Amino acid sequence: MTERFDADGHVCVYRRMGAHPVRGLWKLKRLTGREREVLLLVGTGAGNRDLARELGIAERTVKAHIARIVEKLDQQTRLQVAVLAVLAHEELCSDPRCECRETGVPPGSVMTAA
């Protein structure tokens, strides 16, 4: 693989592309309770229709919540927000019996505890 350097001589693709994968984690406190709930559900990979059904709200309301979450967490895409949701699952999930409390891995994750 050929390494590409930015103008400052850096190799990191995240830096070169202006991406900050976990930058939004410390911004979770900006979210309302409902936005945190939506974020947690986005992390499951479910689509807007399923999220709307789960939350008992209109699909366009889900879209509005996601747009605000993307903005508040200073991300660019829904996928970036979903990644943050998985990374922050333990903080977002209020279920004291959640498996992530013991393993640090969200339920259903492809990751396995070592």
DAFENMO-V152387 format. One record per pair of residues at least 12 apart in sequence whose ideal C-beta (glycine too) atoms are under 10 Angstrom apart, sorted by the first residue. I is the first residue (numbers start at 1). J is the second residue. Records with the same first field share a line. If there is no record, write none. Layout:
I=J, J
//
This chain:
4=16
6=18
18=76
19=75, 76, 80
20=74, 75, 76, 80
21=75, 80, 83, 84, 87
22=80, 83, 84, 87, 88
23=73, 74, 75, 80, 84
24=39, 69, 70, 72, 73, 74, 75, 80, 81, 83, 84, 85, 87, 88
25=73, 84, 87, 88, 91
26=73, 88
27=72, 73, 74, 75, 84
28=69, 72, 73, 84, 85, 88, 91, 92
29=72, 91
30=68, 69, 71, 72, 73, 74
31=65, 68, 69, 72, 73, 92
32=65, 68, 69, 72
33=94
34=55, 57, 61, 65, 68
35=65, 66, 68, 69, 72, 73
36=69, 85, 88, 91, 92, 93, 94
37=51, 54, 55, 65, 92, 94
38=51, 54, 55, 57, 61, 62, 64, 65, 66, 68, 69, 81, 85
39=65, 66, 69, 70, 72, 73, 81, 82, 84, 85, 88, 89, 92
40=85, 86, 88, 89, 91, 92, 93, 94, 106
41=54, 55, 62, 65, 66, 82, 85, 92
42=62, 65, 66, 69, 70, 78, 79, 81, 82, 83, 84, 85, 86
43=81, 82, 83, 84, 85, 86, 87, 88, 89, 92, 93, 106, 108, 109
44=82, 85, 86, 89, 106, 107, 108
45=79, 82, 85, 86, 108
46=62, 82
47=59, 62
48=60, 61, 62, 63, 65, 66, 78
49=62
50=62
51=63, 65, 66
52=65
63=78
66=78, 81, 82
69=81, 84, 85
70=84
73=85, 88
85=106
86=100, 105, 106, 109, 111
87=106
88=106
89=101, 104, 105, 106, 107, 109
90=103, 104, 105, 106
92=106
93=106, 107
95=107
99=113
100=113
//
